[in-house]
Amino acid sequence: MSFLLPLNEKEKENFNALNKENLDFIRRRYNKVNRWVIADMVRRSAYRYPNKPALIFNDETLTFSQLEAEANRFSNSLLAAGIKKYDRVAILAHNTIHHVITWLGTAKAGGVYLAVNYLLRGKDISFCINHSESKVFIVEDTLYDLVKDVLDDMPTVKTLVWSNPGNGIQAQDGFYDFDTWYKEHPATEPDVELNIEDPVQMTYTSGTETLPKGVILNNQSLISEYTGCIIDGEYSPDDICLNALPIFHCAQRDCFLNPCLMLGATNILLEANPKQIMQYIEKYKATMFFAPPTVWIGLLRHPDFDKYDLSSVTKGYYGASIMPVEVLKELQKRFPNCQRFYNYYGQTELSPYHTILKPEFQISKAGSAGMGGLNMESRIENIEHEPISVAGEPGEICGRGPHSLMLYFKEADKTEQTLAHGWFHSGDIGVLDEDNYITVVDRKKDMVKTGGENVPSREVEEVIYQDSRVSEVAVIGLPHETWVEGVTAAIVPKAGQIIKEEEIINLCQENLARFKVPKGIVFIDELPKTPSGKILKRDLRQKYSDFYK
């Protein structure tokens, strides 16, 4: 409420009662005073650090006060366009100020922000837009070709916005120009009632099915996760965080960008190659940097590594896969002031941070995913959903705490299954050691994790089966120096048929996002199977473990 009317006599009489109806009234009446939501976090940082840089992108800087004003303008533009609470606002964009403003402004309007993976294409993107029933769709100019052929297949979209972050490409017909569209609106905070239980973010994640699932997270999930990252990851308001991985991905966005905005630290936006990462570290004196091991290795192996001053980095973070001990030792040696490395493990459904391996255990617990974070509990379950306490006995990794998703959108049965027995079920298989530290040993779901992205094996197999010469195929992940796991197809040709590797690669390139295309093909006479006919993919992974060496 923008103002408070005096209490009437009945309200005064019941004001001190403790019952649901009265407490709901009190919560609504003082909503702006006591709420804890995403929409308020930049304003609170602006209160503490009004003139401090919040975002740096392409040499453009927004202070916290300026970022708050721009987010308010965008929010008011959404409300003027007819966005109601919980309406979805989708964006297809790189790491830009426009992208961050969209996220923050959508939260302020009470909408649900949806960042679309720009590694997808055409029908995969239109599925996300249509399944989510998004009302607004923001498209960056350089990514327009990904969706130009499917825009007419998005009936729920009422407003198209053209994001031009300095590329000079004019808006296509039917699009509003981003800056023109939102900057005509006031920078005053919108008068919207928001609550901690409100959904605020939606992310599509792939499972073993070919269709992705829409993960809905609320304010509580994200703010509690941000708090855990700040405490467990030892972030400081004095930090300068280099965000080089895509912020459409929850790891970069919700473990680093947003916690730093909440804390009052400075964020640099970048999506670049190793050389540009090193240039930006030197230029802006970045103090913290996150990347999967593949990117850290890429920095170490770059021929210009020793030309840059990287001494400002004091904290390093990684995830998606385990950091080899020898690589970790080399990083600590060649990043002279960075002796503290942290391994985050989690899932989109947990906002996404679940466990952490802290610096003091990087060597003694090498390979471990650590323990549950500040606001999380973890356990290993057997097939009967009973906790396993015996060291080394494998089971499914489960977690519970305020980070957890609200639901899978339009997927009641899958939500029930995932949250069965009061725990989130990750689909990953892990073991505990004698100190209750978790190590991930396998995946219950048939998934390849390549370069930090999940690839459902079945999706790739379905494409390969389009070749009529294929008798059987099994897609697995094999150790790969660059991608950690390389998508690999083991193919049994039909009798008398000859298939060339490039034919399969070309077929996949025509039908799949680039990161899903196999890095290699193995032609074999038969697939290993159990007596019941189930393919033994573990046997394939063991047999061809040195395939990319």
GUKEMAR-346328 format. One record per residue (C-alpha): residue number from 0; residue in one letter; x, y, z. Coordinates in nm, 3 decimals, always signed. Each point is the difference from the previous one (the first is absolute). Layout:
sero,semi,x,y,z
NUM,A,X,Y,Z .
...
//
This chain:
sero,semi,x,y,z
0,M,+0.000,+0.000,+0.000 .
1,S,+0.122,+0.349,-0.082 .
2,F,-0.181,+0.143,+0.306 .
3,L,-0.179,-0.136,+0.307 .
4,L,-0.364,+0.072,+0.083 .
5,P,-0.094,+0.016,+0.368 .
6,L,-0.117,-0.326,+0.152 .
7,N,-0.375,-0.022,+0.049 .
8,E,-0.144,-0.105,+0.334 .
9,K,-0.040,-0.368,-0.099 .
10,E,+0.358,-0.014,-0.124 .
11,K,+0.123,+0.161,+0.321 .
12,E,-0.199,-0.250,+0.206 .
13,N,+0.154,-0.298,-0.177 .
14,F,+0.345,+0.146,-0.067 .
15,N,+0.177,-0.191,+0.277 .
16,A,-0.162,-0.335,-0.072 .
17,L,+0.221,-0.283,-0.126 .
18,N,-0.189,-0.165,-0.282 .
19,K,+0.059,-0.053,-0.368 .
20,E,-0.250,+0.256,-0.125 .
21,N,+0.128,+0.275,+0.225 .
22,L,+0.365,-0.074,-0.066 .
23,D,-0.064,-0.002,-0.377 .
24,F,-0.155,+0.345,+0.035 .
25,I,+0.293,+0.129,+0.205 .
26,R,+0.249,-0.142,-0.251 .
27,R,-0.176,+0.175,-0.287 .
28,R,-0.032,+0.328,+0.192 .
29,Y,+0.372,+0.017,+0.078 .
30,N,+0.118,-0.177,-0.313 .
31,K,+0.252,+0.266,-0.103 .
32,V,+0.146,+0.022,+0.350 .
33,N,+0.075,-0.364,+0.074 .
34,R,+0.019,-0.179,-0.334 .
35,W,+0.308,-0.193,-0.114 .
36,V,-0.003,-0.032,-0.379 .
37,I,+0.233,+0.017,-0.300 .
38,A,-0.155,+0.331,-0.107 .
39,D,+0.150,+0.179,+0.301 .
40,M,+0.359,-0.126,-0.003 .
41,V,+0.156,+0.260,-0.234 .
42,R,-0.185,+0.284,+0.174 .
43,R,+0.148,-0.114,+0.331 .
44,S,+0.347,-0.016,-0.151 .
45,A,-0.057,+0.349,-0.143 .
46,Y,-0.087,+0.119,+0.350 .
47,R,+0.340,-0.117,+0.123 .
48,Y,+0.209,+0.067,-0.313 .
49,P,-0.193,+0.248,-0.221 .
50,N,+0.293,+0.106,-0.219 .
51,K,+0.188,-0.328,-0.008 .
52,P,+0.022,-0.185,-0.337 .
53,A,-0.256,-0.280,-0.010 .
54,L,+0.036,-0.110,-0.365 .
55,I,+0.273,+0.052,-0.257 .
56,F,-0.063,-0.102,-0.361 .
57,N,+0.197,+0.111,-0.307 .
58,D,+0.147,+0.290,+0.199 .
59,E,-0.349,+0.118,+0.100 .
60,T,-0.047,+0.018,+0.376 .
61,L,-0.320,+0.015,+0.204 .
62,T,+0.020,+0.086,+0.367 .
63,F,-0.238,-0.169,+0.241 .
64,S,-0.222,+0.309,+0.003 .
65,Q,-0.007,+0.009,-0.381 .
66,L,-0.069,-0.374,-0.027 .
67,E,-0.290,+0.033,+0.244 .
68,A,-0.147,+0.285,-0.207 .
69,E,+0.031,-0.192,-0.328 .
70,A,-0.158,-0.312,+0.151 .
71,N,-0.292,+0.214,+0.122 .
72,R,-0.048,+0.147,-0.348 .
73,F,-0.004,-0.344,-0.155 .
74,S,-0.245,-0.123,+0.261 .
75,N,-0.235,+0.289,-0.069 .
76,S,+0.024,-0.071,-0.373 .
77,L,-0.111,-0.360,+0.063 .
78,L,-0.292,+0.115,+0.211 .
79,A,-0.102,+0.248,-0.271 .
80,A,+0.011,-0.287,-0.251 .
81,G,-0.254,-0.190,+0.211 .
82,I,+0.227,-0.243,+0.185 .
83,K,-0.176,-0.146,+0.305 .
84,K,+0.144,-0.184,+0.297 .
85,Y,+0.164,-0.331,-0.092 .
86,D,-0.011,+0.071,-0.379 .
87,R,+0.314,-0.130,-0.167 .
88,V,+0.249,+0.238,-0.165 .
89,A,+0.254,-0.179,-0.222 .
90,I,+0.334,+0.125,-0.126 .
91,L,+0.247,-0.141,-0.254 .
92,A,+0.322,+0.193,+0.054 .
93,H,+0.368,-0.010,+0.083 .
94,N,+0.153,+0.151,+0.315 .
95,T,-0.115,+0.360,-0.038 .
96,I,-0.136,+0.282,+0.214 .
97,H,-0.332,-0.044,-0.184 .
98,H,-0.010,-0.357,+0.125 .
99,V,+0.059,+0.095,+0.364 .
100,I,-0.255,+0.283,-0.018 .
101,T,-0.255,-0.246,-0.139 .
102,W,+0.056,-0.240,+0.289 .
103,L,-0.022,+0.264,+0.272 .
104,G,-0.287,+0.189,-0.161 .
105,T,-0.205,-0.315,-0.047 .
106,A,+0.041,-0.083,+0.369 .
107,K,-0.115,+0.351,+0.095 .
108,A,-0.312,-0.035,-0.216 .
109,G,-0.092,-0.330,+0.167 .
110,G,+0.068,-0.193,-0.320 .
111,V,+0.199,-0.319,-0.050 .
112,Y,+0.329,+0.039,-0.188 .
113,L,+0.099,-0.265,-0.255 .
114,A,+0.349,+0.003,-0.154 .
115,V,+0.012,-0.209,-0.317 .
116,N,+0.312,-0.202,-0.078 .
117,Y,+0.143,+0.150,-0.320 .
118,L,+0.174,-0.327,-0.082 .
119,L,-0.345,-0.124,-0.096 .
120,R,-0.162,+0.070,-0.333 .
121,G,-0.338,+0.047,-0.168 .
122,K,-0.255,-0.250,+0.125 .
123,D,+0.190,-0.060,+0.325 .
124,I,-0.031,+0.370,+0.084 .
125,S,-0.364,+0.023,-0.108 .
126,F,-0.078,-0.298,+0.225 .
127,C,+0.134,+0.191,+0.303 .
128,I,-0.195,+0.314,-0.094 .
129,N,-0.325,-0.185,-0.066 .
130,H,+0.019,-0.243,+0.290 .
131,S,+0.070,+0.288,+0.239 .
132,E,-0.276,+0.211,-0.163 .
133,S,+0.232,+0.300,-0.002 .
134,K,-0.171,+0.334,-0.067 .
135,V,+0.314,+0.204,-0.078 .
136,F,+0.297,-0.124,-0.202 .
137,I,+0.323,+0.203,-0.016 .
138,V,+0.243,-0.099,-0.276 .
139,E,+0.356,+0.125,-0.038 .
140,D,+0.074,+0.112,-0.353 .
141,T,+0.293,-0.237,-0.057 .
142,L,-0.219,-0.299,+0.101 .
143,Y,-0.298,+0.085,-0.218 .
144,D,+0.089,-0.265,-0.259 .
145,L,-0.061,-0.270,+0.264 .
146,V,-0.369,+0.088,+0.021 .
147,K,-0.095,+0.186,-0.317 .
148,D,-0.165,-0.308,-0.153 .
149,V,-0.208,-0.087,+0.306 .
150,L,-0.123,+0.338,+0.126 .
151,D,-0.338,-0.056,-0.163 .
152,D,-0.033,-0.321,+0.202 .
153,M,-0.007,+0.181,+0.336 .
154,P,-0.368,+0.090,+0.053 .
155,T,+0.030,+0.100,+0.368 .
156,V,+0.257,+0.273,-0.069 .
157,K,-0.169,+0.341,-0.007 .
158,T,+0.309,+0.223,+0.006 .
159,L,+0.327,-0.045,-0.191 .
160,V,+0.300,+0.211,+0.106 .
161,W,+0.323,+0.046,-0.197 .
162,S,+0.315,+0.018,+0.213 .
163,N,+0.285,+0.181,-0.172 .
164,P,+0.292,+0.019,+0.246 .
165,G,+0.219,+0.214,-0.221 .
166,N,+0.004,-0.212,-0.317 .
167,G,-0.186,+0.253,-0.213 .
168,I,-0.243,-0.251,-0.152 .
169,Q,-0.340,+0.161,-0.048 .
170,A,-0.312,-0.165,+0.141 .
171,Q,-0.198,-0.236,-0.221 .
172,D,-0.365,+0.071,-0.078 .
173,G,-0.229,-0.075,+0.292 .
174,F,+0.264,+0.069,+0.266 .
175,Y,+0.025,+0.291,+0.241 .
176,D,+0.349,+0.142,+0.045 .
177,F,+0.115,-0.091,+0.352 .
178,D,+0.135,+0.341,+0.106 .
179,T,-0.282,+0.199,-0.158 .
180,W,-0.261,-0.233,+0.148 .
181,Y,+0.106,+0.010,+0.363 .
182,K,+0.173,+0.334,+0.047 .
183,E,-0.317,+0.200,-0.052 .
184,H,-0.131,-0.136,+0.331 .
185,P,+0.072,+0.148,+0.346 .
186,A,+0.282,-0.119,+0.223 .
187,T,-0.230,-0.014,+0.301 .
188,E,-0.047,-0.332,+0.175 .
189,P,-0.316,-0.175,-0.125 .
190,D,-0.282,-0.050,+0.250 .
191,V,-0.029,-0.379,-0.015 .
192,E,-0.071,-0.232,+0.294 .
193,L,+0.276,-0.259,+0.013 .
194,N,+0.057,-0.286,+0.245 .
195,I,+0.284,-0.238,+0.075 .
196,E,-0.212,-0.295,-0.117 .
197,D,-0.061,+0.155,-0.345 .
198,P,+0.153,-0.179,-0.301 .
199,V,+0.258,+0.224,-0.163 .
200,Q,+0.217,-0.212,-0.233 .
201,M,-0.047,-0.282,-0.251 .
202,T,+0.276,-0.209,-0.154 .
203,Y,-0.029,-0.288,-0.246 .
204,T,+0.215,-0.300,+0.079 .
205,S,+0.041,-0.319,-0.200 .
206,G,-0.073,-0.337,+0.154 .
207,T,+0.013,-0.345,-0.149 .
208,E,-0.301,+0.095,-0.209 .
209,T,+0.046,+0.193,-0.324 .
210,L,-0.224,+0.283,+0.124 .
211,P,+0.143,+0.230,+0.267 .
212,K,-0.170,+0.077,+0.331 .
213,G,-0.081,+0.350,+0.123 .
214,V,+0.143,+0.050,+0.351 .
215,I,-0.187,+0.265,+0.202 .
216,L,+0.191,+0.171,+0.282 .
217,N,-0.135,+0.256,+0.245 .
218,N,+0.156,+0.290,+0.187 .
219,Q,+0.074,-0.216,+0.303 .
220,S,+0.186,-0.262,-0.205 .
221,L,+0.228,+0.252,-0.163 .
222,I,+0.066,+0.236,+0.292 .
223,S,+0.086,-0.289,+0.232 .
224,E,+0.232,-0.138,-0.270 .
225,Y,+0.164,+0.341,-0.048 .
226,T,+0.057,+0.023,+0.375 .
227,G,+0.161,-0.346,+0.002 .
228,C,+0.232,+0.093,-0.286 .
229,I,+0.105,+0.323,+0.170 .
230,I,+0.081,-0.174,+0.330 .
231,D,+0.142,-0.331,-0.127 .
232,G,+0.180,+0.156,-0.297 .
233,E,+0.138,+0.279,+0.216 .
234,Y,-0.114,+0.286,-0.225 .
235,S,+0.072,+0.358,+0.104 .
236,P,-0.151,+0.339,-0.098 .
237,D,+0.352,+0.089,-0.111 .
238,D,+0.005,-0.281,-0.257 .
239,I,+0.003,+0.056,-0.375 .
240,C,-0.161,-0.302,-0.166 .
241,L,+0.075,-0.085,-0.363 .
242,N,-0.310,-0.168,-0.151 .
243,A,+0.131,-0.170,-0.314 .
244,L,-0.238,-0.296,-0.026 .
245,P,-0.350,+0.056,-0.141 .
246,I,-0.242,+0.147,+0.253 .
247,F,-0.286,-0.191,-0.166 .
248,H,+0.155,-0.287,+0.196 .
249,C,-0.095,-0.012,+0.367 .
250,A,+0.357,-0.070,+0.121 .
251,Q,+0.146,+0.333,-0.111 .
252,R,-0.318,+0.197,+0.062 .
253,D,-0.111,-0.133,+0.337 .
254,C,+0.329,-0.099,+0.163 .
255,F,+0.196,+0.312,-0.096 .
256,L,-0.171,+0.288,-0.183 .
257,N,-0.304,+0.029,+0.225 .
258,P,+0.165,-0.072,+0.337 .
259,C,+0.253,+0.273,-0.085 .
260,L,-0.281,+0.244,-0.085 .
261,M,-0.168,-0.088,+0.329 .
262,L,+0.325,+0.051,+0.192 .
263,G,+0.106,+0.320,-0.173 .
264,A,+0.299,-0.141,-0.189 .
265,T,+0.085,+0.105,-0.356 .
266,N,-0.086,-0.222,-0.299 .
267,I,+0.178,+0.002,-0.336 .
268,L,-0.199,-0.152,-0.288 .
269,L,+0.190,-0.186,-0.269 .
270,E,-0.039,-0.297,-0.230 .
271,A,+0.330,-0.061,-0.158 .
272,N,+0.299,-0.218,-0.075 .
273,P,+0.286,-0.062,+0.246 .
274,K,+0.204,+0.294,-0.128 .
275,Q,-0.282,+0.248,+0.060 .
276,I,-0.061,-0.148,+0.346 .
277,M,+0.362,+0.066,+0.090 .
278,Q,-0.017,+0.350,-0.150 .
279,Y,-0.305,+0.083,+0.212 .
280,I,+0.155,-0.142,+0.318 .
281,E,+0.300,+0.225,-0.050 .
282,K,-0.201,+0.307,-0.107 .
283,Y,-0.260,-0.006,+0.278 .
284,K,+0.206,-0.174,+0.271 .
285,A,-0.259,-0.275,+0.040 .
286,T,+0.028,-0.176,+0.334 .
287,M,-0.226,-0.304,-0.061 .
288,F,-0.061,-0.219,-0.301 .
289,F,-0.218,-0.308,-0.066 .
290,A,+0.031,-0.251,-0.283 .
291,P,-0.017,-0.375,-0.057 .
292,P,+0.338,-0.178,+0.000 .
293,T,+0.006,+0.007,-0.381 .
294,V,+0.017,+0.381,-0.001 .
295,W,+0.261,+0.015,+0.279 .
296,I,+0.210,-0.246,-0.202 .
297,G,-0.051,+0.214,-0.311 .
298,L,+0.147,+0.298,+0.185 .
299,L,+0.304,-0.196,+0.115 .
300,R,+0.069,-0.133,-0.350 .
301,H,-0.041,+0.333,-0.178 .
302,P,+0.331,+0.115,-0.157 .
303,D,-0.049,+0.354,+0.136 .
304,F,-0.070,-0.102,+0.359 .
305,D,+0.324,+0.141,+0.140 .
306,K,-0.052,+0.337,-0.172 .
307,Y,-0.283,+0.104,+0.233 .
308,D,-0.005,+0.113,+0.362 .
309,L,-0.246,-0.236,+0.168 .
310,S,+0.115,+0.070,+0.353 .
311,S,-0.330,+0.171,+0.096 .
312,V,-0.186,-0.335,+0.002 .
313,T,-0.013,-0.126,+0.359 .
314,K,-0.290,-0.247,-0.023 .
315,G,-0.068,-0.261,-0.269 .
316,Y,-0.320,-0.199,-0.043 .
317,Y,-0.089,-0.298,-0.215 .
318,G,-0.285,-0.241,-0.057 .
319,A,-0.160,-0.239,-0.252 .
320,S,+0.283,-0.251,+0.049 .
321,I,+0.291,-0.087,+0.225 .
322,M,+0.324,+0.197,-0.022 .
323,P,+0.301,-0.230,-0.048 .
324,V,+0.242,+0.040,+0.290 .
325,E,+0.298,+0.070,-0.226 .
326,V,-0.195,+0.275,-0.177 .
327,L,-0.099,+0.150,+0.336 .
328,K,+0.365,+0.007,+0.111 .
329,E,+0.099,+0.168,-0.325 .
330,L,-0.275,+0.261,+0.041 .
331,Q,+0.117,+0.083,+0.351 .
332,K,+0.354,+0.037,-0.130 .
333,R,-0.077,+0.215,-0.303 .
334,F,-0.271,+0.215,+0.161 .
335,P,+0.238,+0.126,+0.270 .
336,N,-0.258,+0.151,+0.238 .
337,C,-0.275,-0.257,-0.057 .
338,Q,+0.051,-0.281,+0.248 .
339,R,-0.371,-0.039,+0.081 .
340,F,-0.208,-0.213,-0.238 .
341,Y,-0.361,-0.110,+0.056 .
342,N,-0.197,-0.276,-0.172 .
343,Y,-0.376,+0.055,-0.030 .
344,Y,-0.229,-0.297,-0.072 .
345,G,-0.372,+0.018,-0.063 .
346,Q,-0.294,+0.000,-0.239 .
347,T,-0.226,+0.260,-0.158 .
348,E,-0.275,-0.124,+0.231 .
349,L,+0.205,+0.107,+0.305 .
350,S,+0.055,+0.359,-0.121 .
351,P,+0.259,-0.166,-0.079 .
352,Y,+0.247,-0.025,+0.291 .
353,H,-0.025,-0.317,+0.212 .
354,T,+0.346,-0.093,+0.137 .
355,I,+0.342,+0.164,+0.017 .
356,L,+0.355,-0.126,+0.034 .
357,K,+0.192,+0.279,+0.174 .
358,P,+0.364,+0.096,-0.059 .
359,E,+0.146,-0.178,+0.301 .
360,F,-0.127,-0.336,-0.135 .
361,Q,+0.090,+0.036,-0.370 .
362,I,+0.297,-0.237,+0.033 .
363,S,-0.097,-0.226,+0.291 .
364,K,-0.351,-0.052,-0.144 .
365,A,+0.096,+0.020,-0.367 .
366,G,-0.285,-0.112,-0.223 .
367,S,-0.267,+0.068,+0.262 .
368,A,-0.302,+0.226,-0.049 .
369,G,+0.021,+0.097,+0.367 .
370,M,-0.283,+0.036,+0.250 .
371,G,-0.338,+0.171,-0.005 .
372,G,+0.023,+0.379,+0.003 .
373,L,-0.111,+0.244,+0.269 .
374,N,-0.374,-0.042,-0.058 .
375,M,+0.001,-0.355,-0.137 .
376,E,+0.000,-0.358,+0.127 .
377,S,+0.132,-0.292,-0.206 .
378,R,-0.029,-0.375,+0.017 .
379,I,+0.047,-0.316,-0.205 .
380,E,-0.311,-0.217,-0.049 .
381,N,-0.039,-0.365,-0.097 .
382,I,-0.271,-0.125,-0.235 .
383,E,-0.249,-0.016,+0.290 .
384,H,+0.066,+0.372,+0.072 .
385,E,+0.179,-0.084,+0.323 .
386,P,+0.311,+0.199,+0.098 .
387,I,+0.337,-0.170,-0.051 .
388,S,+0.260,+0.066,+0.265 .
389,V,+0.257,-0.263,-0.097 .
390,A,+0.310,+0.155,-0.156 .
391,G,+0.047,-0.101,-0.363 .
392,E,-0.348,-0.145,-0.054 .
393,P,-0.155,+0.164,-0.309 .
394,G,-0.344,+0.155,-0.010 .
395,E,-0.190,+0.298,-0.138 .
396,I,+0.113,+0.345,+0.113 .
397,C,-0.291,+0.187,+0.162 .
398,G,-0.034,+0.343,+0.154 .
399,R,-0.251,+0.213,+0.183 .
400,G,-0.018,+0.359,+0.109 .
401,P,-0.138,+0.335,-0.115 .
402,H,+0.197,-0.011,-0.328 .
403,S,-0.242,-0.258,-0.141 .
404,L,-0.224,+0.060,-0.300 .
405,M,-0.371,+0.073,+0.042 .
406,L,-0.101,-0.229,-0.286 .
407,Y,+0.058,-0.110,-0.357 .
408,F,-0.241,+0.211,-0.205 .
409,K,-0.295,-0.210,-0.125 .
410,E,+0.173,-0.315,+0.131 .
411,A,-0.177,-0.100,+0.323 .
412,D,+0.103,-0.366,-0.017 .
413,K,+0.367,+0.080,-0.060 .
414,T,-0.004,+0.255,+0.282 .
415,E,-0.144,-0.263,+0.237 .
416,Q,+0.259,-0.253,-0.110 .
417,T,+0.292,+0.239,+0.035 .
418,L,-0.106,+0.122,+0.346 .
419,A,-0.113,-0.340,+0.133 .
420,H,+0.039,-0.075,+0.371 .
421,G,+0.087,+0.360,+0.081 .
422,W,+0.330,+0.013,-0.191 .
423,F,+0.108,+0.125,-0.341 .
424,H,+0.134,-0.294,-0.205 .
425,S,+0.288,+0.107,-0.222 .
426,G,+0.028,-0.306,-0.224 .
427,D,+0.373,-0.008,+0.079 .
428,I,+0.156,-0.299,+0.172 .
429,G,+0.247,+0.074,+0.276 .
430,V,+0.184,-0.145,+0.296 .
431,L,+0.084,+0.139,+0.343 .
432,D,+0.342,-0.016,+0.157 .
433,E,+0.064,-0.042,+0.373 .
434,D,-0.047,+0.378,+0.050 .
435,N,-0.333,+0.015,-0.190 .
436,Y,+0.155,+0.168,-0.303 .
437,I,-0.175,-0.092,-0.326 .
438,T,+0.168,-0.122,-0.316 .
439,V,-0.201,-0.024,-0.323 .
440,V,+0.069,-0.335,-0.167 .
441,D,-0.267,-0.038,-0.270 .
442,R,-0.329,+0.133,-0.130 .
443,K,-0.332,-0.171,+0.055 .
444,K,-0.135,+0.196,-0.292 .
445,D,+0.144,-0.083,-0.340 .
446,M,+0.186,+0.326,-0.054 .
447,V,+0.330,+0.125,-0.136 .
448,K,+0.140,+0.317,+0.159 .
449,T,+0.222,+0.166,-0.258 .
450,G,+0.158,+0.341,+0.052 .
451,G,-0.244,+0.070,+0.285 .
452,E,-0.309,-0.079,-0.212 .
453,N,-0.231,-0.300,+0.046 .
454,V,-0.062,-0.214,-0.307 .
455,P,-0.274,-0.267,+0.023 .
456,S,+0.141,-0.313,-0.166 .
457,R,-0.340,-0.097,-0.133 .
458,E,-0.035,+0.325,-0.196 .
459,V,+0.325,-0.066,-0.189 .
460,E,-0.087,-0.366,-0.048 .
461,E,-0.337,+0.089,-0.153 .
462,V,+0.172,+0.216,-0.261 .
463,I,+0.256,-0.267,-0.088 .
464,Y,-0.276,-0.256,-0.039 .
465,Q,-0.130,+0.215,-0.289 .
466,D,+0.277,-0.161,-0.206 .
467,S,-0.162,-0.320,-0.126 .
468,R,+0.336,-0.178,-0.007 .
469,V,+0.028,+0.014,+0.380 .
470,S,-0.100,-0.316,+0.184 .
471,E,+0.072,+0.118,+0.356 .
472,V,+0.160,+0.300,+0.164 .
473,A,+0.100,+0.094,+0.353 .
474,V,+0.114,+0.353,+0.084 .
475,I,+0.240,+0.039,+0.293 .
476,G,+0.239,+0.255,+0.147 .
477,L,+0.373,-0.077,-0.011 .
478,P,+0.285,+0.188,+0.169 .
479,H,+0.106,+0.291,-0.221 .
480,E,+0.284,+0.248,+0.059 .
481,T,-0.201,+0.300,-0.123 .
482,W,-0.364,-0.085,+0.077 .
483,V,+0.053,-0.217,+0.313 .
484,E,-0.250,-0.241,-0.158 .
485,G,-0.018,-0.040,-0.375 .
486,V,-0.334,-0.106,-0.146 .
487,T,+0.081,-0.332,-0.167 .
488,A,-0.221,-0.232,-0.204 .
489,A,+0.059,-0.377,-0.008 .
490,I,-0.172,-0.122,-0.316 .
491,V,-0.083,-0.350,-0.125 .
492,P,-0.058,+0.017,-0.378 .
493,K,-0.254,-0.226,-0.161 .
494,A,+0.143,-0.308,-0.172 .
495,G,+0.177,+0.086,-0.323 .
496,Q,-0.023,+0.376,+0.058 .
497,I,+0.296,+0.237,+0.009 .
498,I,-0.037,+0.332,+0.183 .
499,K,+0.257,+0.278,+0.004 .
500,E,+0.058,+0.206,+0.315 .
501,E,-0.047,+0.330,-0.182 .
502,E,-0.345,-0.111,-0.118 .
503,I,-0.118,-0.043,+0.359 .
504,I,+0.160,+0.328,+0.108 .
505,N,-0.170,+0.187,-0.286 .
506,L,-0.336,-0.154,+0.088 .
507,C,+0.035,+0.112,+0.361 .
508,Q,+0.114,+0.349,-0.097 .
509,E,-0.317,+0.041,-0.205 .
510,N,-0.228,-0.099,+0.287 .
511,L,+0.170,+0.087,+0.328 .
512,A,+0.152,+0.293,+0.183 .
513,R,+0.377,+0.010,-0.048 .
514,F,+0.088,-0.114,+0.351 .
515,K,-0.212,-0.314,-0.045 .
516,V,+0.179,-0.119,-0.315 .
517,P,+0.229,-0.301,+0.066 .
518,K,+0.371,+0.074,+0.024 .
519,G,+0.074,-0.352,-0.117 .
520,I,-0.156,-0.320,-0.141 .
521,V,+0.080,-0.362,+0.086 .
522,F,-0.118,-0.271,-0.239 .
523,I,-0.039,-0.339,+0.169 .
524,D,-0.154,-0.339,-0.076 .
525,E,-0.233,-0.010,+0.298 .
526,L,-0.089,+0.196,+0.315 .
527,P,+0.064,-0.160,+0.342 .
528,K,-0.330,-0.086,+0.169 .
529,T,-0.146,-0.158,+0.311 .
530,P,-0.200,-0.326,-0.029 .
531,S,-0.316,+0.214,-0.006 .
532,G,+0.129,+0.196,-0.300 .
533,K,+0.102,+0.323,+0.175 .
534,I,+0.303,+0.164,-0.158 .
535,L,+0.298,+0.007,+0.234 .
536,K,+0.123,+0.352,-0.061 .
537,R,+0.236,-0.024,+0.295 .
538,D,+0.184,-0.281,-0.182 .
539,L,+0.030,+0.222,-0.307 .
540,R,+0.138,+0.288,+0.208 .
541,Q,+0.259,-0.230,+0.157 .
542,K,+0.103,-0.161,-0.329 .
543,Y,+0.044,+0.329,-0.186 .
544,S,+0.119,+0.217,+0.289 .
545,D,+0.320,+0.087,-0.190 .
546,F,-0.178,+0.077,-0.328 .
547,Y,+0.093,+0.370,-0.003 .
548,K,+0.353,-0.038,+0.138 .
//
